[in-house]
Amino acid sequence: MHKERIKQILADQREAILNREPGVVRTVLSDVQKKIMLPHIVVISGLRRVGKSTLLRQIIQKFYHNEDFYYINFEDERLFNFNAENFNFLYEALIELYGEKKTFFIDEIQNISNFESFVRRFYDAGFKFFITGSNAKLLSREIGSKLTGRYVEITVNPFSFNEYLKLNDVHFEENMLYKTESRALLKKHFENHLINGGMPEFIKYNDPEILFRIYEDIVIKDIAVRYRIDNLYEMRELFQYVITNFANKISFHSLKKITGLGSITTVKKYILFLSETFFISVVHKFDFSMKKQLVNVKKFYIADNGFISKLSTRVTYDKGWLLENYVYNLLKTKGIVFYYTGKNECDFVIQKDKNIKQAVQVTFELSDTNRRREINGIVDVMKLFRLDKGLILTNDQEEDFSEGEYKISVKPVWKWALQEV
């Protein structure tokens, strides 16, 4: 491509990122602040349209004063034929446009094969990189090959409840939890947040087409085209079933039978592709045997509740399941999440530093019919892993009690999300 054409594209992209509204300040920006002084490459990953570029915009504004940086967006179709060996050509164009800078911001870098060689060479020369990507496997594989030990990773998730409130001009303060009017306001917003999720553009514009388009781009661009999928219909059926039956126990064998796919290997492969886009998470049953963990039935959780309400074919929605999906997406930032089944069941156990640190049950309401079951499940885990405290999350109940020597807290999810996450 002619250099003048490259300059035009780069100038357009810089103008676009600077004209982008900084939006709600993301909580994860504080993590960036801790890492910005490190020489390491900062890898910002997450679901499509989750706000990675907006986070770059906020970093550029806060730490680089909208001036001292280079920006490249490889999601731009005008750069689809760009090859890694042409990075030097691109760098020369950037120097001619903006002078010598020492920081690169690069969006969707996994679209360029062998990008890691360029990044490594410039990193060794003292350049700072912020790079984003929407495919966990491609990022980890490419970065891991030549950049091991030279990068730190930040995952951008859909809006938290606090960020959702800010977008709706509600600025949470602790004392709001104790005033009748403000509690009612928080609960009303959480009910909407639980159903609509936290994908930034959808929350801002309330147009379901936004979520449909994100999902289609994931299925077609990130999976079907990239991996040259032939049986697209069967793959879609598989994904649809998983979305509709989120938070349920499902075996790969049953998925094979339901979808008519040729083998369990194919089912596993397609599920892996979808999980690598950050759209779903696969949760294993806890077992001390790693082999048993791999073969046991799984649970699948969707990255954002908004996709469930728009894509699921389920006619009615049990808000208890929505609460469970929502809680999982908060807990996954705390460690490795499993579900537990023994004599009784516990929705989530969280492992960190090779130890089980927390047990969590989720139910819409603790009632006479389910109270003993929920308590027995969490106490079993507390006994097994010698945990002093357990947590039961509900829609709107709150109490503390002891079950023998074990202390259990019951909290509303909306309050827990604001206070402890």
C-alpha positions as CSV (number, residue, x, y, z in Angstrom):
1,M,0.0,0.0,0.0
2,H,1.3,3.5,-0.9
3,K,2.6,5.4,2.1
4,E,0.3,8.4,1.6
5,R,-2.7,6.0,1.7
6,I,-1.3,4.5,5.0
7,K,-0.9,8.0,6.4
8,Q,-4.5,8.8,5.6
9,I,-5.7,5.7,7.4
10,L,-3.6,6.3,10.4
11,A,-4.7,10.0,10.6
12,D,-8.3,8.9,10.3
13,Q,-7.8,6.3,13.1
14,R,-6.1,8.8,15.4
15,E,-8.9,11.3,14.9
16,A,-11.5,8.6,15.6
17,I,-10.0,7.5,18.9
18,L,-9.6,11.1,20.0
19,N,-13.2,11.9,19.0
20,R,-14.5,8.9,20.9
21,E,-16.4,9.8,24.0
22,P,-14.4,8.8,27.1
23,G,-17.6,7.6,28.6
24,V,-18.0,6.2,32.1
25,V,-14.6,5.8,33.8
26,R,-14.0,2.1,34.0
27,T,-13.1,0.6,37.4
28,V,-10.4,-1.3,35.7
29,L,-8.6,1.9,34.9
30,S,-7.1,1.8,38.4
31,D,-5.4,-1.5,37.5
32,V,-3.9,0.2,34.5
33,Q,-2.5,2.9,36.7
34,K,-0.7,0.3,38.7
35,K,0.9,-1.2,35.6
36,I,1.6,1.8,33.5
37,M,5.0,2.5,35.1
38,L,6.1,-1.0,34.4
39,P,8.1,-1.6,31.1
40,H,5.8,-4.6,30.4
41,I,3.4,-4.8,27.5
42,V,-0.2,-4.2,28.7
43,V,-2.6,-6.7,27.1
44,I,-6.2,-5.6,27.3
45,S,-8.6,-8.5,26.5
46,G,-12.3,-9.1,26.6
47,L,-15.5,-9.7,24.6
48,R,-16.2,-7.8,21.4
49,R,-17.6,-4.3,22.0
50,V,-17.1,-4.6,25.8
51,G,-15.3,-1.3,25.9
52,K,-11.6,-2.1,25.3
53,S,-11.2,0.8,22.8
54,T,-13.0,3.1,25.2
55,L,-10.6,2.1,27.9
56,L,-7.7,2.9,25.6
57,R,-9.3,6.3,25.1
58,Q,-9.4,6.9,28.8
59,I,-5.7,5.8,29.2
60,I,-4.7,8.1,26.3
61,Q,-6.6,11.0,28.0
62,K,-5.5,10.4,31.6
63,F,-1.9,9.4,31.2
64,Y,-0.8,10.7,27.7
65,H,-2.8,14.0,27.6
66,N,-4.2,13.1,24.1
67,E,-0.8,13.7,22.5
68,D,2.2,11.5,23.2
69,F,1.1,8.2,21.5
70,Y,0.7,6.2,18.3
71,Y,-2.6,4.5,17.6
72,I,-3.4,1.7,15.2
73,N,-6.7,-0.2,14.8
74,F,-6.5,-3.5,13.0
75,E,-10.2,-4.0,13.0
76,D,-10.3,-1.4,10.2
77,E,-11.1,-3.2,7.0
78,R,-8.6,-1.0,5.1
79,L,-5.8,-2.8,6.9
80,F,-7.1,-6.4,6.5
81,N,-4.4,-7.2,4.0
82,F,-1.6,-5.8,6.2
83,N,1.3,-8.1,6.8
84,A,3.6,-8.2,9.9
85,E,6.7,-7.6,7.8
86,N,5.3,-4.2,6.9
87,F,5.3,-2.8,10.4
88,N,8.4,-0.9,9.8
89,F,6.7,0.8,6.8
90,L,3.8,1.7,9.1
91,Y,6.2,3.0,11.8
92,E,7.9,5.3,9.3
93,A,4.5,6.7,8.3
94,L,3.7,7.4,12.0
95,I,7.0,9.2,12.5
96,E,6.4,11.4,9.5
97,L,2.9,12.2,10.7
98,Y,3.5,12.7,14.4
99,G,7.2,12.7,15.2
100,E,8.9,10.2,17.4
101,K,6.8,8.7,20.2
102,K,7.5,5.9,22.6
103,T,4.1,4.4,23.2
104,F,1.9,2.3,20.9
105,F,-1.9,1.7,21.4
106,I,-3.0,-1.1,19.0
107,D,-6.6,-2.4,18.8
108,E,-7.4,-6.0,17.8
109,I,-3.8,-6.9,17.2
110,Q,-4.6,-10.6,16.8
111,N,-5.9,-9.9,13.3
112,I,-2.2,-9.7,12.2
113,S,-0.3,-12.9,12.0
114,N,3.1,-12.9,13.7
115,F,2.5,-9.5,15.3
116,E,4.5,-10.7,18.3
117,S,7.9,-10.4,16.5
118,F,7.3,-6.6,15.8
119,V,6.1,-6.0,19.4
120,R,9.1,-7.9,20.9
121,R,11.6,-6.0,18.7
122,F,10.2,-2.6,19.7
123,Y,9.7,-3.6,23.3
124,D,13.4,-4.5,23.5
125,A,14.1,-1.0,22.1
126,G,12.3,0.6,25.0
127,F,8.8,1.2,23.5
128,K,5.6,0.8,25.6
129,F,2.7,-1.1,24.2
130,F,-1.0,-1.2,25.1
131,I,-2.7,-3.9,22.9
132,T,-6.2,-5.2,22.8
133,G,-7.7,-8.4,21.5
134,S,-11.0,-10.4,21.5
135,N,-9.6,-13.9,21.2
136,A,-8.0,-15.5,24.3
137,K,-6.3,-18.3,22.4
138,L,-4.7,-16.3,19.7
139,L,-3.5,-13.7,22.2
140,S,-2.0,-16.2,24.6
141,R,-0.5,-18.3,21.9
142,E,1.2,-15.5,20.1
143,I,2.2,-13.5,23.1
144,G,3.3,-16.6,25.0
145,S,5.7,-17.6,22.2
146,K,8.0,-14.6,22.3
147,L,6.8,-12.3,25.0
148,T,6.7,-14.6,28.0
149,G,7.4,-12.6,31.2
150,R,7.2,-9.3,29.3
151,Y,3.5,-8.6,29.5
152,V,0.7,-8.1,32.0
153,E,-2.9,-8.7,31.2
154,I,-6.1,-6.8,32.1
155,T,-9.5,-8.2,31.2
156,V,-12.4,-5.8,30.5
157,N,-15.8,-7.1,31.5
158,P,-19.3,-5.6,30.8
159,F,-20.3,-2.8,33.1
160,S,-20.5,-3.6,36.8
161,F,-23.5,-2.5,38.7
162,N,-21.6,0.6,39.9
163,E,-20.6,1.5,36.3
164,Y,-24.2,0.8,35.2
165,L,-25.4,3.3,37.8
166,K,-23.0,5.9,36.7
167,L,-24.2,5.6,33.1
168,N,-27.7,6.3,34.4
169,D,-26.4,9.4,36.4
170,V,-26.6,7.6,39.8
171,H,-23.4,8.0,41.8
172,F,-23.4,5.4,44.5
173,E,-22.4,6.3,48.0
174,E,-22.5,3.9,51.0
175,N,-25.2,5.9,52.9
176,M,-27.6,5.2,50.0
177,L,-28.0,1.6,51.3
178,Y,-29.7,2.9,54.5
179,K,-32.2,5.4,53.1
180,T,-35.6,4.1,51.9
181,E,-35.8,6.2,48.7
182,S,-32.2,5.5,47.6
183,R,-32.5,1.8,48.4
184,A,-35.6,1.6,46.2
185,L,-33.8,3.4,43.4
186,L,-30.8,1.1,43.6
187,K,-33.1,-2.0,43.6
188,K,-35.0,-0.7,40.6
189,H,-31.8,-0.1,38.6
190,F,-30.5,-3.5,39.6
191,E,-33.6,-5.2,38.3
192,N,-33.1,-3.6,34.9
193,H,-29.3,-4.4,35.0
194,L,-30.0,-8.0,35.8
195,I,-32.1,-8.4,32.7
196,N,-30.4,-6.0,30.3
197,G,-26.8,-6.7,31.4
198,G,-23.9,-4.4,31.0
199,M,-22.8,-4.2,27.4
200,P,-21.9,-0.5,27.1
201,E,-23.5,0.4,23.7
202,F,-26.7,-1.6,24.3
203,I,-27.2,0.0,27.7
204,K,-26.6,3.4,26.2
205,Y,-28.9,3.1,23.2
206,N,-31.3,0.2,24.2
207,D,-31.3,-1.2,20.7
208,P,-31.4,-5.1,20.7
209,E,-29.8,-5.1,17.3
210,I,-26.5,-4.1,18.9
211,L,-26.4,-7.4,20.9
212,F,-27.5,-9.4,17.9
213,R,-24.8,-7.9,15.8
214,I,-22.1,-8.5,18.4
215,Y,-23.1,-12.2,18.6
216,E,-23.2,-12.6,14.8
217,D,-19.7,-11.0,14.5
218,I,-18.5,-13.5,17.1
219,V,-20.0,-16.5,15.4
220,I,-19.1,-15.5,11.8
221,K,-16.0,-13.5,12.0
222,D,-14.3,-14.8,15.1
223,I,-15.2,-18.5,14.6
224,A,-16.7,-19.6,11.3
225,V,-14.4,-17.6,9.1
226,R,-11.3,-17.9,11.2
227,Y,-11.6,-21.6,11.7
228,R,-13.2,-22.4,8.3
229,I,-16.3,-24.1,9.8
230,D,-18.3,-26.1,7.2
231,N,-21.3,-27.2,9.3
232,L,-22.3,-23.7,10.4
233,Y,-25.9,-24.7,11.0
234,E,-25.1,-27.4,13.5
235,M,-22.6,-25.1,15.2
236,R,-25.3,-22.4,15.6
237,E,-27.7,-25.0,17.0
238,L,-25.1,-26.0,19.6
239,F,-24.5,-22.4,20.6
240,Q,-28.2,-21.7,20.8
241,Y,-28.8,-24.7,23.1
242,V,-26.0,-23.6,25.4
243,I,-27.3,-20.0,25.6
244,T,-30.9,-21.2,26.3
245,N,-29.7,-23.7,28.9
246,F,-27.1,-21.6,30.7
247,A,-26.3,-22.5,34.3
248,N,-27.6,-26.1,33.8
249,K,-25.5,-29.2,34.0
250,I,-24.8,-30.4,30.5
251,S,-22.6,-33.2,29.2
252,F,-20.7,-33.0,25.9
253,H,-22.3,-36.4,25.0
254,S,-25.8,-34.9,25.4
255,L,-24.8,-31.9,23.3
256,K,-23.6,-34.3,20.6
257,K,-27.0,-36.1,20.6
258,I,-29.1,-32.9,20.7
259,T,-27.3,-31.1,17.9
260,G,-26.5,-34.1,15.6
261,L,-22.8,-33.2,15.4
262,G,-20.6,-36.0,14.3
263,S,-18.4,-36.4,17.4
264,I,-17.9,-35.3,20.9
265,T,-14.5,-34.0,19.7
266,T,-16.3,-31.6,17.4
267,V,-18.6,-30.4,20.2
268,K,-15.7,-29.7,22.5
269,K,-13.9,-27.9,19.7
270,Y,-16.8,-25.6,19.0
271,I,-17.4,-24.9,22.7
272,L,-13.7,-24.1,23.0
273,F,-13.9,-21.6,20.1
274,L,-16.9,-19.8,21.7
275,S,-15.2,-19.7,25.1
276,E,-12.0,-18.2,23.5
277,T,-14.1,-15.2,22.4
278,F,-15.0,-14.6,26.0
279,F,-18.7,-15.1,25.2
280,I,-19.2,-18.2,27.5
281,S,-17.4,-19.7,30.4
282,V,-17.1,-23.5,31.0
283,V,-17.3,-24.4,34.7
284,H,-16.1,-27.8,35.9
285,K,-17.4,-29.8,38.8
286,F,-14.9,-29.7,41.6
287,D,-12.9,-32.8,42.2
288,F,-9.5,-33.5,43.8
289,S,-8.7,-35.5,40.6
290,M,-7.9,-33.3,37.6
291,K,-8.9,-36.1,35.3
292,K,-12.4,-36.4,36.9
293,Q,-12.8,-32.6,36.6
294,L,-12.2,-32.9,32.9
295,V,-14.7,-35.7,32.3
296,N,-17.5,-34.6,34.6
297,V,-20.6,-32.7,33.2
298,K,-20.1,-29.0,32.8
299,K,-22.0,-25.8,33.5
300,F,-22.0,-22.9,31.0
301,Y,-22.4,-19.3,31.8
302,I,-22.9,-16.4,29.4
303,A,-20.6,-13.3,29.6
304,D,-23.5,-10.9,30.0
305,N,-27.1,-11.3,31.0
306,G,-28.3,-9.0,28.1
307,F,-27.4,-11.8,25.6
308,I,-29.6,-14.2,27.5
309,S,-32.7,-12.1,27.3
310,K,-32.2,-11.4,23.6
311,L,-30.8,-14.7,22.3
312,S,-32.4,-17.4,24.4
313,T,-35.3,-19.3,23.0
314,R,-36.7,-19.8,26.5
315,V,-40.2,-18.3,26.7
316,T,-40.1,-17.4,30.4
317,Y,-37.1,-16.4,32.5
318,D,-36.4,-17.7,36.0
319,K,-34.7,-14.8,37.7
320,G,-32.9,-17.2,40.0
321,W,-31.0,-18.5,37.0
322,L,-30.2,-14.9,35.9
323,L,-28.9,-14.1,39.4
324,E,-26.7,-17.2,39.2
325,N,-25.3,-16.2,35.8
326,Y,-24.7,-12.7,37.1
327,V,-23.0,-13.8,40.3
328,Y,-20.7,-16.2,38.3
329,N,-19.5,-13.3,36.2
330,L,-18.4,-11.4,39.3
331,L,-16.9,-14.4,41.0
332,K,-14.7,-15.3,38.0
333,T,-12.6,-12.2,38.7
334,K,-11.7,-13.6,42.2
335,G,-10.2,-16.9,41.1
336,I,-11.0,-20.3,39.5
337,V,-14.7,-21.1,39.9
338,F,-16.1,-24.6,40.2
339,Y,-19.5,-26.0,41.1
340,Y,-19.7,-28.7,43.9
341,T,-21.8,-31.9,44.0
342,G,-21.6,-34.4,46.8
343,K,-24.4,-35.5,49.1
344,N,-25.7,-32.0,48.6
345,E,-24.9,-29.3,46.0
346,C,-23.2,-25.8,46.2
347,D,-23.4,-23.5,43.2
348,F,-19.9,-22.1,43.4
349,V,-16.6,-22.8,45.1
350,I,-13.7,-20.4,44.4
351,Q,-10.1,-21.6,44.3
352,K,-7.2,-19.2,44.6
353,D,-3.6,-20.0,45.1
354,K,-4.5,-23.7,44.9
355,N,-6.8,-23.5,47.9
356,I,-10.6,-23.2,48.1
357,K,-11.3,-19.8,49.6
358,Q,-15.0,-19.3,49.4
359,A,-18.3,-21.1,49.1
360,V,-21.3,-19.3,47.5
361,Q,-25.0,-20.4,47.0
362,V,-27.3,-18.4,44.8
363,T,-31.1,-18.5,45.1
364,F,-33.8,-16.0,44.2
365,E,-35.4,-16.4,47.6
366,L,-34.7,-18.5,50.7
367,S,-38.0,-20.1,51.5
368,D,-39.4,-22.9,53.7
369,T,-39.1,-25.3,50.7
370,N,-35.4,-24.7,49.8
371,R,-33.8,-23.3,52.9
372,R,-32.5,-26.6,54.3
373,R,-31.2,-27.6,50.9
374,E,-29.3,-24.4,50.3
375,I,-27.8,-24.5,53.8
376,N,-26.8,-28.1,53.6
377,G,-25.0,-27.6,50.3
378,I,-22.9,-24.7,51.6
379,V,-22.2,-26.3,54.9
380,D,-20.9,-29.5,53.2
381,V,-18.3,-27.3,51.3
382,M,-17.4,-25.4,54.5
383,K,-16.8,-28.7,56.3
384,L,-14.8,-30.2,53.5
385,F,-12.5,-27.2,53.0
386,R,-12.5,-25.9,56.6
387,L,-14.1,-22.6,55.8
388,D,-15.4,-20.4,58.6
389,K,-17.9,-18.4,56.6
390,G,-20.3,-19.1,53.8
391,L,-22.3,-16.7,51.6
392,I,-25.9,-17.2,50.3
393,L,-26.9,-14.5,47.7
394,T,-30.5,-13.8,47.1
395,N,-32.6,-11.2,45.3
396,D,-33.5,-9.1,48.4
397,Q,-33.0,-11.0,51.6
398,E,-30.4,-10.3,54.3
399,E,-29.5,-12.0,57.5
400,D,-26.6,-13.6,59.4
401,F,-26.9,-16.9,61.3
402,S,-24.9,-19.8,62.5
403,E,-25.3,-23.4,61.5
404,G,-23.4,-25.1,64.3
405,E,-19.9,-23.8,64.2
406,Y,-20.3,-22.3,60.7
407,K,-21.3,-18.7,60.1
408,I,-23.5,-17.9,57.1
409,S,-24.3,-14.5,55.6
410,V,-27.4,-14.0,53.4
411,K,-27.1,-10.9,51.2
412,P,-29.0,-9.3,48.3
413,V,-26.9,-9.6,45.1
414,W,-27.4,-5.9,44.3
415,K,-25.9,-4.9,47.7
416,W,-23.1,-7.4,47.5
417,A,-22.2,-6.2,44.0
418,L,-21.8,-2.7,45.2
419,Q,-20.0,-3.4,48.5
420,E,-17.6,-6.2,47.9
421,V,-16.9,-6.6,44.2
